[in-house]
């Protein structure tokens, strides 16, 4: 809903400041598609920097408003930690100054995946925050959509986010097996635990939240979203159809329960992530630390 004091020109300008452009796209008869592109690279770099400071909640609030993108608070220690997360260090040294490039890029892409979901659904869904460490493993993302009275879960979306130079092989031999395990409820404890936290965030009492969390085991409520960072060669219906061809192996679902998302990069994959990380680090370096009362 647009605030009555905001004119159309202001709304249009606000849309231009959104980090990502997100639109539906065709894939095949087995899954639906989303196509992501960079809309505002400066805002995207700032969002990633703020998430690296552990302030995903602040980033979520700002992308849904007309406010300037800035962290809720800044300390020298937070800046240093975020810069380390965004810096490449291939050889492990002490003290650590960064992480291997594939881990650094994986963190950035998980943050972008989370931003895409927030930008699309805003406050109507509850999402697991992105990992704030480049080395974190486990559930990439979980999104719960609730009824208006929060008495039931209408949809549970499980994310798999992959930033790789071999998207076809990665989807076929890493993403699909991971989804198969989830689909057979072989790795349910992590999802139930995460869902319980999200339901408490929605304002539900502990006892209500844990009982309602059992709904994540119901396959009819499931949706699986595979997000891949790709270059222009994958940006056609035919290429996307081939890329996500094995999605049909997750059986017993409607087409809408399988979602393939392509983040189409304007340049070679690793060099683009280098540029975004450098912009995020530059933003962090310009932040003025503030005293925090503890």
C-alpha positions as CSV (number, residue, x, y, z in Angstrom):
1,X,0.0,0.0,0.0
2,X,1.4,3.4,-1.0
3,X,1.4,6.1,1.7
4,X,-0.9,8.9,0.6
5,X,1.7,11.6,1.0
6,X,4.1,9.9,-1.4
7,X,3.7,10.8,-5.0
8,X,4.1,8.5,-8.0
9,X,7.5,10.0,-9.0
10,X,8.8,9.2,-5.5
11,X,7.5,5.6,-5.7
12,X,9.1,5.1,-9.1
13,X,12.4,6.5,-7.7
14,X,12.1,4.1,-4.7
15,X,11.6,1.2,-7.0
16,X,14.9,2.1,-8.8
17,X,16.7,1.9,-5.4
18,X,15.6,-1.7,-4.9
19,X,18.7,-4.0,-5.0
20,X,17.2,-6.5,-7.3
21,X,14.8,-6.7,-10.3
22,X,12.7,-9.9,-9.9
23,X,10.3,-11.3,-12.5
24,X,8.6,-14.5,-13.5
25,X,10.1,-16.5,-16.3
26,X,9.3,-19.7,-18.2
27,X,11.3,-22.9,-17.5
28,X,9.4,-26.1,-18.4
29,X,6.3,-28.1,-17.4
30,X,7.8,-29.3,-14.2
31,X,8.7,-26.1,-12.4
32,X,8.0,-22.4,-12.3
33,X,10.7,-19.8,-12.7
34,X,12.1,-16.5,-11.3
35,X,14.7,-14.4,-13.0
36,X,16.7,-12.0,-10.8
37,X,18.9,-9.2,-12.1
38,X,20.8,-6.4,-10.4
39,X,18.7,-3.3,-10.3
40,X,20.9,-1.0,-8.1
41,X,24.4,-2.3,-7.5
42,X,25.2,0.3,-4.8
43,X,22.1,-0.6,-2.7
44,X,22.9,-4.3,-3.2
45,X,26.4,-3.9,-1.9
46,X,25.2,-2.0,1.1
47,X,22.6,-4.7,1.8
48,X,25.2,-7.4,1.7
49,X,27.5,-5.3,4.0
50,X,24.8,-4.8,6.5
51,X,23.9,-8.5,6.5
52,X,27.6,-9.3,7.0
53,X,27.4,-7.2,10.2
54,X,24.7,-9.5,11.5
55,X,21.9,-7.0,10.8
56,X,19.7,-8.8,8.3
57,X,16.6,-7.5,10.2
58,X,17.8,-3.9,9.5
59,X,18.3,-4.7,5.8
60,X,14.8,-6.2,5.6
61,X,13.3,-3.1,7.2
62,X,15.1,-0.7,4.8
63,X,14.3,-2.5,1.5
64,X,10.6,-2.3,2.4
65,X,10.8,1.4,3.1
66,X,12.0,4.7,1.5
67,X,14.7,5.1,4.1
68,X,18.4,5.4,3.3
69,X,20.3,2.1,3.5
70,X,22.4,2.2,6.7
71,X,23.2,-0.2,9.6
72,X,21.3,0.2,12.9
73,X,24.6,0.6,14.6
74,X,28.3,0.3,13.8
75,X,31.3,-0.6,15.8
76,X,34.9,-1.1,14.7
77,X,34.7,-4.8,15.7
78,X,31.6,-5.3,13.6
79,X,33.2,-3.6,10.6
80,X,36.3,-5.7,10.9
81,X,34.3,-8.9,11.1
82,X,32.2,-8.0,8.1
83,X,35.2,-7.0,6.0
84,X,36.9,-10.3,6.9
85,X,33.7,-12.2,5.7
86,X,33.9,-10.3,2.4
87,X,37.6,-10.7,1.8
88,X,39.3,-13.6,-0.1
89,X,42.1,-15.5,1.7
90,X,42.8,-18.8,-0.1
91,X,45.6,-20.0,2.2
92,X,44.6,-20.4,5.9
93,X,46.8,-18.1,8.0
94,X,46.5,-16.8,11.5
95,X,45.2,-14.3,12.2
96,X,42.6,-14.9,9.5
97,X,41.9,-12.0,7.2
98,X,39.4,-13.7,4.9
99,X,38.0,-16.9,3.4
100,X,38.4,-18.9,0.2
101,X,36.7,-17.3,-2.7
102,X,34.1,-20.0,-3.1
103,X,33.0,-19.6,0.5
104,X,33.0,-15.8,0.3
105,X,30.9,-15.9,-2.9
106,X,28.6,-18.5,-1.3
107,X,27.9,-16.1,1.6
108,X,27.2,-13.2,-0.7
109,X,24.8,-15.3,-2.9
110,X,22.9,-16.6,0.2
111,X,22.4,-13.0,1.2
112,X,21.2,-12.1,-2.3
113,X,18.8,-15.1,-2.2
114,X,17.4,-13.9,1.1
115,X,17.0,-10.4,-0.2
116,X,15.1,-11.7,-3.3
117,X,12.6,-13.5,-1.0
118,X,12.2,-10.4,1.2
119,X,11.8,-8.1,-1.7
120,X,9.2,-10.3,-3.2
121,X,7.1,-11.1,-0.2
122,X,8.0,-8.4,2.3
123,X,6.2,-8.8,5.6
124,X,3.8,-11.5,4.5
125,X,6.4,-14.3,5.2
126,X,8.9,-15.3,7.8
127,X,12.4,-16.2,6.7
128,X,15.4,-17.7,8.3
129,X,18.2,-15.1,8.4
130,X,21.2,-15.8,6.2
131,X,24.4,-17.2,7.7
132,X,26.8,-14.5,8.8
133,X,29.9,-16.7,8.3
134,X,31.4,-17.7,5.0
135,X,32.0,-21.2,6.4
136,X,28.5,-21.9,7.7
137,X,26.9,-25.1,6.5
138,X,23.4,-26.5,6.8
139,X,20.0,-25.2,5.7
140,X,20.4,-22.4,3.2
141,X,17.0,-20.9,3.8
142,X,13.5,-21.5,5.1
143,X,10.4,-19.4,4.5
144,X,7.1,-19.8,6.2
145,X,3.9,-18.3,4.9
146,X,1.0,-18.1,7.5
147,X,-2.7,-17.6,7.4
148,X,-3.8,-14.1,8.3
149,X,-4.6,-15.2,11.9
150,X,-1.4,-17.1,12.2
151,X,-3.3,-20.3,13.1
152,X,-1.7,-22.4,10.3
153,X,1.2,-22.6,7.9
154,X,0.1,-22.3,4.3
155,X,3.4,-22.9,2.6
156,X,6.9,-24.0,3.6
157,X,9.7,-23.1,1.1
158,X,13.1,-24.8,1.5
159,X,16.0,-23.0,-0.3
160,X,19.1,-24.4,-1.9
161,X,21.4,-21.6,-3.1
162,X,24.4,-22.4,-5.3
163,X,27.0,-20.0,-6.6
164,X,29.1,-22.2,-9.0
165,X,30.7,-22.1,-12.4
166,X,29.1,-25.5,-13.1
167,X,25.4,-24.9,-12.5
168,X,24.1,-27.9,-14.4
169,X,26.2,-30.4,-12.6
170,X,25.7,-28.7,-9.3
171,X,21.9,-28.7,-9.6
172,X,21.8,-32.3,-10.8
173,X,24.2,-33.8,-8.3
174,X,24.1,-31.6,-5.3
175,X,20.8,-29.7,-5.2
176,X,18.5,-32.5,-6.2
177,X,20.0,-35.1,-3.7
178,X,19.7,-32.4,-1.0
179,X,16.1,-31.8,-1.9
180,X,15.4,-35.6,-2.0
181,X,16.6,-35.9,1.6
182,X,14.4,-33.1,2.7
183,X,11.5,-34.5,0.7
184,X,11.9,-37.9,2.4
185,X,12.0,-36.1,5.8
186,X,15.5,-37.5,6.5
187,X,16.7,-34.1,7.7
188,X,13.7,-32.8,9.5
189,X,15.1,-31.8,12.9
190,X,16.9,-28.7,11.5
191,X,13.8,-27.6,9.6
192,X,11.5,-28.0,12.7
193,X,14.0,-26.2,14.9
194,X,14.3,-23.3,12.4
195,X,10.5,-23.2,11.9
196,X,9.9,-23.0,15.6
197,X,12.2,-19.9,15.9
198,X,10.4,-18.3,13.0
199,X,7.0,-18.9,14.5
200,X,8.1,-17.4,17.8
201,X,9.2,-14.4,15.8
202,X,5.7,-14.3,14.4
203,X,4.5,-13.8,18.0
204,X,3.3,-17.3,18.8
205,X,3.8,-18.7,22.3
206,X,6.4,-21.5,22.6
207,X,3.9,-24.3,23.1
208,X,1.8,-23.1,20.1
209,X,4.9,-22.6,17.9
210,X,6.3,-26.1,18.4
211,X,3.0,-27.7,17.7
212,X,2.4,-25.7,14.6
213,X,6.0,-26.4,13.5
214,X,4.9,-30.0,12.8
215,X,3.2,-28.7,9.6
216,X,6.6,-28.3,7.9
217,X,6.6,-32.1,7.6
218,X,3.5,-32.1,5.4
219,X,4.7,-32.5,1.8
220,X,1.5,-30.9,0.4
221,X,2.7,-27.6,2.0
222,X,6.2,-27.9,0.6
223,X,7.9,-25.8,-2.0
224,X,11.5,-26.3,-3.1
225,X,13.4,-23.3,-4.4
226,X,16.7,-23.8,-6.2
227,X,18.6,-20.6,-6.8
228,X,21.6,-20.5,-9.1
229,X,23.9,-17.7,-10.1
230,X,24.3,-17.9,-13.9
231,X,25.8,-16.0,-16.8
232,X,24.0,-14.9,-19.9
233,X,24.3,-18.2,-21.7
234,X,21.7,-19.6,-19.4
235,X,19.3,-16.7,-19.9
236,X,16.9,-18.4,-22.3
237,X,13.9,-20.6,-21.8
238,X,15.6,-23.6,-23.5
239,X,18.8,-23.2,-21.4
240,X,16.7,-22.9,-18.2
241,X,14.7,-25.9,-19.1
242,X,17.9,-28.0,-19.5
243,X,19.4,-26.5,-16.3
244,X,16.4,-27.5,-14.1
245,X,15.5,-30.7,-16.0
246,X,16.0,-33.1,-13.0
247,X,13.6,-31.1,-10.9
248,X,10.9,-33.6,-11.9
249,X,12.7,-36.2,-9.8
250,X,11.2,-34.6,-6.7
251,X,8.0,-36.5,-7.1
252,X,4.4,-36.0,-5.9
253,X,4.4,-32.3,-6.3
254,X,2.5,-29.7,-8.4
255,X,4.5,-27.6,-10.8
256,X,4.1,-24.6,-8.5
257,X,5.9,-26.5,-5.7
258,X,9.2,-26.5,-7.6
259,X,10.8,-23.1,-8.2
260,X,13.9,-22.5,-10.2
261,X,15.5,-19.1,-9.7
262,X,18.3,-17.7,-11.9
263,X,20.4,-14.8,-10.8
264,X,21.6,-13.5,-14.2
265,X,25.0,-11.9,-13.8
266,X,26.2,-9.1,-16.1
267,X,29.8,-10.4,-16.1
268,X,31.9,-13.5,-15.5
269,X,30.7,-15.0,-12.2
270,X,33.8,-14.8,-10.0
271,X,34.9,-11.4,-11.2
272,X,31.4,-10.0,-10.6
273,X,31.4,-11.3,-7.0
274,X,34.8,-9.7,-6.5
275,X,33.4,-6.3,-7.7
276,X,30.4,-6.5,-5.4
277,X,32.5,-7.6,-2.4
278,X,34.9,-4.7,-3.0
279,X,32.0,-2.2,-3.1
280,X,30.6,-3.6,0.1
281,X,34.0,-3.4,1.8
282,X,34.4,0.2,0.6
283,X,31.0,1.0,2.1
284,X,32.0,-0.6,5.4
285,X,35.2,1.4,5.5
286,X,33.3,4.6,5.1
287,X,31.0,3.9,8.1
288,X,31.7,5.9,11.2
289,X,31.7,3.7,14.3
290,X,29.3,4.7,17.1
291,X,29.4,4.0,20.8
292,X,27.1,1.2,21.9
293,X,25.7,1.1,25.4
294,X,25.9,-2.4,26.8
